[in-house]
């Protein structure tokens, strides 16, 4: 299984969070790609305190969505390997959870910033780049600035090289 390209005129935002229960900290990562698999933007950062793994996943989603909105991408697919996050963003099941404010905020952000925002849950194998970026973010210096890349640095190139897109068209 490999990452699949989105349909024409749709951008795919892959997100992932990394959580360390011992330190209650984590990292976030995202990558935005177009219909030919080209990396348009990627980012990673450290989360100094996290309640749980689901919170790191949600924060990663917010970072990716914010960048997609910033670049004016009207139609996106938000892809995550966290089934709980997918459920939280497409239903009301998690609305009374400790992270309910984050989930509600994400749903409102998606509704108000995109003409189309499809949330998909994918196998981890299809989310390797975001997973690698989240691990990179978790290991970043404490209180470090988030890292965003419009041009593709070696860490992203290395992750993408084994993740050649397969067309879904």
C-alpha positions as CSV (number, residue, x, y, z in Angstrom):
1,X,0.0,0.0,0.0
2,X,1.2,3.4,-0.9
3,X,0.1,7.0,-0.8
4,X,-2.4,7.9,-3.5
5,X,-2.6,11.1,-5.5
6,X,-5.7,13.2,-5.0
7,X,-8.1,13.9,-7.9
8,X,-7.4,16.9,-10.2
9,X,-7.8,20.3,-8.5
10,X,-7.8,18.7,-5.0
11,X,-4.9,18.9,-2.6
12,X,-4.1,16.2,-0.1
13,X,-3.1,17.2,3.4
14,X,-1.5,14.2,5.3
15,X,-1.2,14.8,9.0
16,X,0.2,12.9,12.0
17,X,0.9,13.4,15.6
18,X,3.5,11.7,17.8
19,X,3.0,11.3,21.6
20,X,5.3,10.4,24.4
21,X,3.3,9.3,27.5
22,X,6.3,9.5,29.8
23,X,6.9,13.2,29.2
24,X,3.3,14.0,28.1
25,X,4.8,15.7,25.1
26,X,4.8,15.1,21.4
27,X,5.2,16.4,17.9
28,X,3.1,17.2,14.9
29,X,3.8,16.9,11.2
30,X,2.0,17.5,7.9
31,X,2.6,17.4,4.2
32,X,0.5,19.0,1.5
33,X,0.7,17.5,-2.0
34,X,-1.0,18.1,-5.3
35,X,-2.5,15.8,-8.0
36,X,0.9,14.7,-9.2
37,X,2.4,14.0,-5.8
38,X,4.5,17.2,-5.7
39,X,5.2,18.5,-2.2
40,X,3.8,22.0,-1.9
41,X,4.4,22.5,1.8
42,X,5.4,20.5,4.8
43,X,5.8,21.3,8.5
44,X,6.8,19.8,11.8
45,X,7.0,21.0,15.4
46,X,7.2,20.1,19.0
47,X,4.3,19.9,21.4
48,X,5.5,20.7,24.9
49,X,2.5,19.3,26.7
50,X,-0.1,17.0,25.4
51,X,-3.1,15.4,27.1
52,X,-3.0,12.3,25.0
53,X,-2.1,10.9,21.5
54,X,-5.4,12.0,20.1
55,X,-4.7,15.6,21.0
56,X,-1.4,15.5,19.1
57,X,-3.2,14.1,16.1
58,X,-5.8,16.9,16.3
59,X,-3.1,19.6,16.6
60,X,-1.3,18.2,13.6
61,X,-4.5,18.4,11.6
62,X,-5.0,22.0,12.7
63,X,-1.4,22.9,11.5
64,X,-2.0,21.3,8.1
65,X,-5.4,22.8,7.7
66,X,-4.1,26.3,8.6
67,X,-1.5,26.1,5.9
68,X,-3.9,24.8,3.3
69,X,-6.2,27.7,4.1
70,X,-3.3,30.2,4.0
71,X,-2.4,29.1,0.5
72,X,-6.0,29.4,-0.7
73,X,-6.6,25.7,-1.4
74,X,-10.4,25.4,-1.7
75,X,-10.7,21.6,-2.1
76,X,-8.7,19.3,0.1
77,X,-8.6,15.8,1.4
78,X,-7.4,15.6,5.0
79,X,-5.8,12.2,5.5
80,X,-4.8,10.7,8.8
81,X,-3.9,7.2,10.1
82,X,-5.7,7.9,13.4
83,X,-9.1,6.4,13.2
84,X,-10.3,8.2,16.3
85,X,-9.4,11.6,14.7
86,X,-11.3,10.6,11.6
87,X,-14.3,9.7,13.7
88,X,-14.0,12.9,15.8
89,X,-14.0,15.1,12.6
90,X,-16.8,13.4,10.8
91,X,-19.3,12.7,13.7
92,X,-20.3,13.9,17.1
93,X,-19.1,10.8,18.9
94,X,-16.1,12.6,20.5
95,X,-17.9,15.9,21.2
96,X,-18.1,15.2,24.9
97,X,-14.5,14.1,25.2
98,X,-11.6,16.0,26.9
99,X,-10.6,17.2,23.4
100,X,-14.1,18.3,22.3
101,X,-13.1,22.0,22.0
102,X,-10.3,21.1,19.6
103,X,-12.6,18.8,17.5
104,X,-15.4,21.4,17.3
105,X,-12.9,24.1,16.3
106,X,-11.5,21.9,13.6
107,X,-14.9,21.1,12.2
108,X,-15.8,24.8,12.2
109,X,-12.5,25.7,10.5
110,X,-13.0,23.1,7.8
111,X,-16.6,24.3,7.1
112,X,-15.7,27.9,6.9
113,X,-12.3,27.7,5.0
114,X,-12.8,25.1,2.3
115,X,-15.5,24.5,-0.3
116,X,-14.7,20.8,0.0
117,X,-12.9,19.1,2.9
118,X,-13.1,15.3,2.9
119,X,-11.6,13.5,5.9
120,X,-10.1,10.1,5.2
121,X,-8.5,7.5,7.4
122,X,-5.7,5.7,5.8
123,X,-3.3,2.9,6.8
124,X,0.0,4.0,8.4
125,X,1.9,2.9,5.3
126,X,0.1,5.5,3.3
127,X,0.9,8.2,5.8
128,X,4.7,7.7,6.1
129,X,5.8,11.2,5.3
130,X,3.5,12.9,7.9
131,X,4.5,10.2,10.4
132,X,8.2,10.9,9.9
133,X,7.7,14.6,10.2
134,X,5.8,14.2,13.5
135,X,8.7,12.2,14.9
136,X,11.0,14.8,13.7
137,X,8.9,17.5,15.4
138,X,8.8,15.5,18.6
139,X,12.6,15.4,18.7
140,X,13.0,19.1,18.0
141,X,14.6,21.4,20.5
142,X,12.3,22.4,23.4
143,X,10.5,25.7,22.8
144,X,11.8,25.6,19.2
145,X,10.0,27.3,16.5
146,X,7.9,25.2,14.2
147,X,9.5,24.3,10.9
148,X,7.7,25.0,7.6
149,X,9.1,24.2,4.2
150,X,7.8,25.5,0.9
151,X,10.9,24.2,-0.9
152,X,11.6,20.6,-0.2
153,X,14.4,20.0,2.3
154,X,16.4,16.7,2.4
155,X,14.3,15.3,5.3
156,X,11.1,15.6,3.3
157,X,12.7,14.4,0.0
158,X,14.0,11.3,1.8
159,X,10.6,10.5,3.2
160,X,8.8,11.1,-0.1
161,X,11.3,9.1,-2.2
162,X,10.0,5.8,-0.9
163,X,6.4,7.0,-1.1
164,X,5.9,7.3,-4.8
165,X,2.3,8.2,-5.5
166,X,-0.2,5.9,-7.2
167,X,-3.0,7.5,-9.1
168,X,-6.5,7.1,-7.7
169,X,-8.0,8.3,-11.0
